[in-house]
Amino acid sequence: MKTDTAALPSPALAAPRSEHSLEKAPPPAAFDYCRTEPCIVKETAQWAVVYKPPQLPTAPLRIDEQNTLVYWFLQTQAARNPEQDLSAQPYCYTQADAAEGLTQRAYTADIHTSPAAQVRGKKAIEAGLLHRLDTGTRGLVLFAKTQACYDFLSARQDAGELRKTYYAFTAPYTADPSKNTAMPVCIPQRHIPAESIAAQLPFSIASQFRNFGPGAKRVAPVFAGTRQYKEGNRLYTTVVEGVDIIDYRIDCYPLQDRQSCKPVFSGAVPQTPQREYTSPTRLAELNNPVIRGFCCSLTRGYRHQVRVHLASVGYPIIGDPLYAEASSALPGSHDHSTHQSTCLQLYAIGLSFPDLENPQQNISVVLPPPDKMNP
């Protein structure tokens, strides 16, 4: 397997990793998840892996919509000097580049002059976009730069050969589910202690989905054996590959230094647990609650899949406005205003896909898991 990592400066502490971590390659250098502008993490003449910051939509809804990752990507391609080395990393437009005219040149370029803009994907206005991220999610997105590459990768994705890896900071439910009337999807189908999940790695969560709520903005998992489950409908599976439990004190938010927040559990059941992780009500009584870090992967995705699947086993992602309302404040905190300044703590950190030139070999592009929660 080819493994490409972002060659970025400023190494920092890596998040505690489970021995069951997906990627066996050496850990990549640190990455700035607080950056507010996209950048190209890795590219060839056939494809590009692009970092999407939070709150930037992946794809346009209208042909004239410019505040999207697709538009940014096509701008960079149209502005490129044909002689530029495509292997340079990372290739970013930032505010600093504006002083040199790079950003202005990109915005004034006709994006339709780029060969990448001629690729026709599932929607013409999305060009070679292979998949989307939710607006609040930050991380890696794959683009095809030629029609032949798009057709190849799209077919491989339909066959379940494009794997996406995510890392999420979660907080276990602390509210009484019986009183949670506003968010029925947030009531866990089952609350599974993190130790139990880690002891069964890789741990799969599989369901069908149904849309619900005003404008069908939310989705709910439909598990086998329930009334709405339909035999023969597609199952979507989220595979938990690693679990980190991080000692957390409210007065150290945000997690500025992982050294002061020592992990008490990572991928193996401790012989002498330092804390009881038995029920949501017990967790609510702890003076020093914990945050769980989940490393997950999937090959076929549904809207909000990772968010809903983790919530369904009792671990909503911190900062999730749709599926974490029952525990919207940070764990152990009675100040729910804290949630309002916390972005969705879901990170798309890895992509693995077949090589167009050698389909029997996979290319893997990986970012380091975040070492702290980010605004």
C-alpha positions as CSV (number, residue, x, y, z in Angstrom):
1,M,0.0,0.0,0.0
2,K,1.2,3.5,-0.8
3,T,0.9,5.8,2.1
4,D,1.2,9.5,1.7
5,T,1.1,11.9,4.6
6,A,0.9,15.7,4.8
7,A,4.5,17.0,5.2
8,L,3.7,19.8,7.5
9,P,5.8,21.6,10.1
10,S,5.4,22.1,13.9
11,P,5.2,18.6,15.2
12,A,3.0,18.1,18.2
13,L,1.9,15.4,20.6
14,A,-0.2,12.8,18.8
15,A,-3.5,11.7,20.3
16,P,-3.3,8.4,22.1
17,R,-3.7,5.7,19.6
18,S,-5.1,2.2,20.0
19,E,-3.0,-0.8,18.9
20,H,-5.9,-1.5,16.6
21,S,-5.4,1.8,14.7
22,L,-6.3,1.6,11.0
23,E,-3.0,2.9,9.6
24,K,0.2,1.0,10.4
25,A,2.5,3.6,8.7
26,P,4.7,5.8,10.8
27,P,2.6,8.7,12.3
28,P,2.5,11.8,10.1
29,A,3.6,15.2,11.1
30,A,1.2,17.5,13.0
31,F,-1.6,19.2,11.0
32,D,-3.3,22.6,11.9
33,Y,-6.9,21.7,12.2
34,C,-7.7,25.3,13.1
35,R,-6.8,26.6,9.6
36,T,-9.8,28.4,8.1
37,E,-8.9,28.0,4.4
38,P,-8.6,24.8,2.3
39,C,-5.4,23.4,1.1
40,I,-4.3,20.6,-1.2
41,V,-2.8,17.9,0.9
42,K,-1.7,15.5,-1.9
43,E,-2.2,15.4,-5.7
44,T,-1.2,13.9,-8.9
45,A,-2.1,14.7,-12.5
46,Q,-5.2,12.4,-12.0
47,W,-6.6,13.2,-8.6
48,A,-6.3,15.5,-5.6
49,V,-7.0,15.1,-1.9
50,V,-8.1,18.4,-0.4
51,Y,-8.5,19.6,3.2
52,K,-11.9,21.1,3.9
53,P,-12.1,23.4,6.9
54,P,-15.3,23.4,9.1
55,Q,-18.3,25.5,8.1
56,L,-17.4,25.5,4.4
57,P,-19.9,23.5,2.3
58,T,-18.4,20.8,0.1
59,A,-20.5,21.2,-3.0
60,P,-22.7,24.0,-4.5
61,L,-26.5,23.9,-4.6
62,R,-26.5,26.4,-7.5
63,I,-24.2,26.9,-10.4
64,D,-23.3,30.5,-9.3
65,E,-22.5,29.5,-5.7
66,Q,-18.9,30.3,-4.9
67,N,-18.5,29.7,-1.2
68,T,-17.8,26.0,-1.5
69,L,-14.9,23.6,-1.6
70,V,-15.7,22.6,-5.2
71,Y,-15.4,26.2,-6.3
72,W,-12.1,26.7,-4.4
73,F,-10.6,23.6,-5.9
74,L,-11.5,24.6,-9.5
75,Q,-10.1,28.0,-8.9
76,T,-6.8,26.6,-7.8
77,Q,-6.6,24.4,-10.8
78,A,-7.5,27.2,-13.2
79,A,-4.8,29.4,-11.7
80,R,-2.1,26.8,-11.9
81,N,1.0,27.4,-14.0
82,P,1.2,24.3,-16.2
83,E,4.9,23.9,-15.4
84,Q,4.2,23.8,-11.7
85,D,5.3,20.6,-10.0
86,L,2.1,18.8,-9.0
87,S,3.9,16.8,-6.3
88,A,4.6,19.9,-4.2
89,Q,3.0,19.8,-0.7
90,P,1.0,21.4,0.6
91,Y,-0.4,23.7,-2.1
92,C,-2.5,26.3,-0.3
93,Y,-4.0,29.7,-0.9
94,T,-3.9,31.8,2.3
95,Q,-4.3,35.4,3.3
96,A,-0.5,35.7,3.2
97,D,-0.6,34.8,-0.5
98,A,-3.0,37.6,-1.2
99,A,-0.1,40.1,-0.8
100,E,1.6,38.3,-3.8
101,G,-1.5,38.3,-5.9
102,L,-2.0,34.6,-5.8
103,T,-5.5,34.6,-4.2
104,Q,-6.7,37.4,-6.4
105,R,-5.4,35.6,-9.5
106,A,-7.3,32.5,-8.5
107,Y,-10.5,34.4,-7.9
108,T,-10.4,36.2,-11.2
109,A,-9.4,33.1,-13.2
110,D,-12.1,31.5,-15.3
111,I,-12.5,28.1,-13.6
112,H,-13.9,26.6,-16.8
113,T,-10.4,26.9,-18.4
114,S,-9.2,24.1,-16.0
115,P,-9.4,20.5,-17.3
116,A,-10.7,19.6,-13.8
117,A,-13.8,21.7,-14.5
118,Q,-14.6,19.6,-17.5
119,V,-15.0,16.4,-15.4
120,R,-18.7,15.4,-15.1
121,G,-19.6,13.6,-11.9
122,K,-22.9,12.8,-10.4
123,K,-23.9,16.4,-10.8
124,A,-22.3,18.7,-13.5
125,I,-21.7,21.5,-11.0
126,E,-19.7,19.2,-8.7
127,A,-17.1,18.4,-11.4
128,G,-14.9,15.5,-10.2
129,L,-16.0,15.5,-6.5
130,L,-16.1,11.8,-5.3
131,H,-17.8,12.3,-1.9
132,R,-19.0,15.0,0.5
133,L,-18.4,15.9,4.1
134,D,-21.0,17.5,6.3
135,T,-20.5,21.3,6.5
136,G,-19.4,21.1,10.1
137,T,-16.9,18.3,9.5
138,R,-13.3,19.1,8.7
139,G,-10.9,16.9,6.8
140,L,-10.0,15.1,3.6
141,V,-12.1,15.1,0.4
142,L,-11.1,13.4,-2.9
143,F,-11.4,15.0,-6.3
144,A,-10.8,13.4,-9.7
145,K,-9.0,15.7,-12.2
146,T,-9.8,13.7,-15.3
147,Q,-12.9,12.0,-16.6
148,A,-11.1,8.7,-16.8
149,C,-10.0,8.9,-13.2
150,Y,-13.5,9.9,-12.1
151,D,-15.2,7.0,-13.9
152,F,-12.6,4.6,-12.4
153,L,-12.9,5.9,-8.8
154,S,-16.6,6.2,-8.9
155,A,-17.0,2.6,-10.0
156,R,-14.6,1.5,-7.2
157,Q,-16.5,3.5,-4.7
158,D,-19.7,1.9,-5.7
159,A,-18.0,-1.5,-5.1
160,G,-17.0,-0.4,-1.6
161,E,-13.3,0.0,-2.3
162,L,-13.0,3.7,-1.2
163,R,-12.4,3.7,2.6
164,K,-12.8,6.8,4.7
165,T,-11.4,7.1,8.2
166,Y,-12.7,9.5,10.9
167,Y,-11.7,10.6,14.4
168,A,-14.3,11.9,16.7
169,F,-14.3,13.4,20.2
170,T,-17.4,12.2,22.0
171,A,-19.1,12.6,25.4
172,P,-21.3,9.8,26.8
173,Y,-24.9,10.7,27.5
174,T,-25.4,12.2,31.0
175,A,-29.1,13.1,30.6
176,D,-32.0,10.8,31.4
177,P,-33.1,9.4,28.1
178,S,-36.7,9.1,29.3
179,K,-36.8,12.9,29.6
180,N,-35.3,13.5,26.2
181,T,-38.4,14.2,24.2
182,A,-37.0,16.6,21.6
183,M,-34.5,14.3,20.1
184,P,-35.8,10.7,19.7
185,V,-32.7,9.7,17.6
186,C,-30.4,10.7,20.5
187,I,-31.9,8.0,22.8
188,P,-29.3,5.2,22.5
189,Q,-30.5,2.0,21.0
190,R,-28.1,0.5,23.5
191,H,-25.5,2.1,25.8
192,I,-22.3,0.1,25.4
193,P,-19.4,0.8,27.8
194,A,-16.3,1.9,25.9
195,E,-14.3,-0.9,27.5
196,S,-16.7,-3.4,25.9
197,I,-16.4,-1.8,22.5
198,A,-12.6,-1.7,22.7
199,A,-12.5,-5.3,23.8
200,Q,-14.3,-6.3,20.6
201,L,-12.3,-4.2,18.1
202,P,-13.0,-3.9,15.2
203,F,-16.5,-3.2,16.4
204,S,-19.2,-2.8,13.8
205,I,-22.4,-0.7,13.9
206,A,-24.7,-1.5,11.0
207,S,-28.1,-0.2,10.2
208,Q,-30.4,1.2,7.5
209,F,-31.4,4.8,7.8
210,R,-34.5,6.9,7.5
211,N,-34.9,10.6,7.2
212,F,-37.1,12.4,9.7
213,G,-37.9,15.8,11.2
214,P,-38.7,19.2,9.6
215,G,-37.2,19.2,6.1
216,A,-35.8,15.7,6.7
217,K,-32.7,17.3,8.1
218,R,-32.0,14.5,10.5
219,V,-31.6,10.8,10.0
220,A,-32.3,7.9,12.4
221,P,-30.7,4.4,12.4
222,V,-33.0,1.5,11.6
223,F,-31.6,-1.6,13.2
224,A,-32.3,-5.2,12.3
225,G,-35.3,-6.6,14.2
226,T,-37.1,-3.2,14.5
227,R,-40.4,-2.4,13.0
228,Q,-39.1,-0.2,10.2
229,Y,-36.3,-2.5,9.1
230,K,-36.8,-3.8,5.6
231,E,-35.1,-7.0,4.4
232,G,-33.1,-6.4,1.2
233,N,-32.5,-2.7,1.8
234,R,-28.9,-1.5,2.0
235,L,-27.0,-1.7,5.3
236,Y,-24.5,1.0,6.1
237,T,-21.7,-0.1,8.5
238,T,-19.4,2.1,10.6
239,V,-16.4,0.1,11.9
240,V,-14.8,1.3,15.2
241,E,-11.1,0.6,14.9
242,G,-9.8,2.3,18.0
243,V,-11.1,3.8,21.3
244,D,-9.3,6.4,23.4
245,I,-10.6,7.4,26.8
246,I,-9.1,10.7,27.9
247,D,-9.1,12.0,31.4
248,Y,-10.8,15.4,31.2
249,R,-11.2,18.3,33.6
250,I,-13.6,21.1,32.8
251,D,-11.1,23.7,33.8
252,C,-8.6,22.5,31.2
253,Y,-11.0,23.1,28.2
254,P,-9.9,23.2,25.5
255,L,-7.4,20.4,25.7
256,Q,-4.4,22.5,25.3
257,D,-2.0,19.9,26.5
258,R,-2.6,16.2,26.3
259,Q,0.1,15.6,28.8
260,S,-2.1,17.0,31.5
261,C,-5.0,14.9,30.3
262,K,-3.5,11.4,30.5
263,P,-5.4,8.6,28.8
264,V,-6.7,6.1,31.2
265,F,-7.8,3.6,28.6
266,S,-6.7,2.9,25.0
267,G,-7.6,-0.2,23.1
268,A,-7.4,-2.8,26.0
269,V,-9.4,-3.4,29.1
270,P,-7.3,-2.2,32.1
271,Q,-6.7,-4.7,34.9
272,T,-7.6,-2.1,37.5
273,P,-10.0,0.5,36.1
274,Q,-9.3,3.9,37.5
275,R,-13.0,4.8,37.0
276,E,-16.3,3.1,36.7
277,Y,-17.9,3.4,33.2
278,T,-21.1,1.6,33.9
279,S,-24.0,3.9,33.1
280,P,-24.8,7.4,31.9
281,T,-26.2,8.2,35.4
282,R,-23.0,7.1,37.0
283,L,-20.9,9.2,34.6
284,A,-23.0,12.2,35.5
285,E,-21.9,11.8,39.1
286,L,-18.1,11.8,38.4
287,N,-16.1,14.8,39.4
288,N,-13.7,14.3,36.4
289,P,-15.7,12.9,33.5
290,V,-14.0,11.5,30.4
291,I,-14.0,12.1,26.7
292,R,-13.9,9.2,24.3
293,G,-12.0,9.4,21.1
294,F,-13.3,7.1,18.4
295,C,-11.4,6.1,15.3
296,C,-13.9,4.8,12.7
297,S,-14.0,3.8,9.1
298,L,-16.6,3.2,6.4
299,T,-16.7,2.3,2.8
300,R,-20.3,3.1,1.9
301,G,-21.6,6.2,3.5
302,Y,-25.0,7.7,4.3
303,R,-25.6,11.3,5.4
304,H,-24.6,11.9,9.0
305,Q,-23.7,8.2,9.3
306,V,-20.8,8.4,11.8
307,R,-22.6,11.0,13.9
308,V,-25.7,8.9,14.2
309,H,-24.1,5.5,14.7
310,L,-21.9,6.8,17.5
311,A,-24.9,8.5,19.1
312,S,-26.9,5.3,18.8
313,V,-24.5,3.4,21.1
314,G,-24.4,6.3,23.6
315,Y,-21.5,8.5,22.4
316,P,-22.7,11.6,20.6
317,I,-20.0,13.7,19.0
318,I,-19.2,16.9,21.0
319,G,-20.5,20.0,19.2
320,D,-23.1,18.1,17.2
321,P,-26.2,20.4,17.0
322,L,-28.4,17.6,15.7
323,Y,-27.6,14.5,17.6
324,A,-26.0,15.7,20.9
325,E,-28.7,18.0,22.2
326,A,-29.4,15.7,25.1
327,S,-25.9,16.4,26.4
328,S,-25.1,19.6,24.7
329,A,-22.7,20.9,27.3
330,L,-19.3,19.4,27.7
331,P,-19.2,16.4,30.1
332,G,-19.6,17.4,33.7
333,S,-20.5,21.0,32.9
334,H,-23.8,22.6,33.8
335,D,-23.0,25.6,31.5
336,H,-24.7,24.7,28.2
337,S,-23.4,28.0,26.7
338,T,-20.0,26.1,26.3
339,H,-21.6,24.0,23.5
340,Q,-22.4,27.1,21.5
341,S,-18.7,27.8,20.9
342,T,-17.7,24.2,20.2
343,C,-17.6,23.2,16.6
344,L,-18.5,19.6,15.6
345,Q,-15.5,17.5,16.7
346,L,-15.5,15.1,13.8
347,Y,-12.4,14.9,11.6
348,A,-12.0,13.1,8.3
349,I,-8.4,12.0,8.7
350,G,-7.8,9.3,6.1
351,L,-8.7,8.2,2.6
352,S,-7.7,4.9,0.9
353,F,-8.6,4.2,-2.7
354,P,-7.3,2.0,-5.7
355,D,-4.5,3.4,-7.8
356,L,-5.7,4.2,-11.4
357,E,-2.4,3.0,-12.8
358,N,-2.2,-0.1,-10.7
359,P,-5.8,-1.1,-9.5
360,Q,-4.5,-3.9,-7.3
361,Q,-2.7,-1.4,-5.2
362,N,-4.3,1.1,-2.8
363,I,-3.2,4.7,-2.2
364,S,-3.6,5.9,1.3
365,V,-3.5,9.6,2.3
366,V,-3.5,10.2,6.1
367,L,-3.6,13.1,8.4
368,P,-2.6,12.7,12.1
369,P,-5.5,12.4,14.5
370,P,-6.1,15.7,16.3
371,D,-4.3,16.1,19.6
372,K,-7.0,18.4,21.0
373,M,-10.5,19.7,20.3
374,N,-10.5,22.6,17.9
375,P,-12.8,25.6,17.6
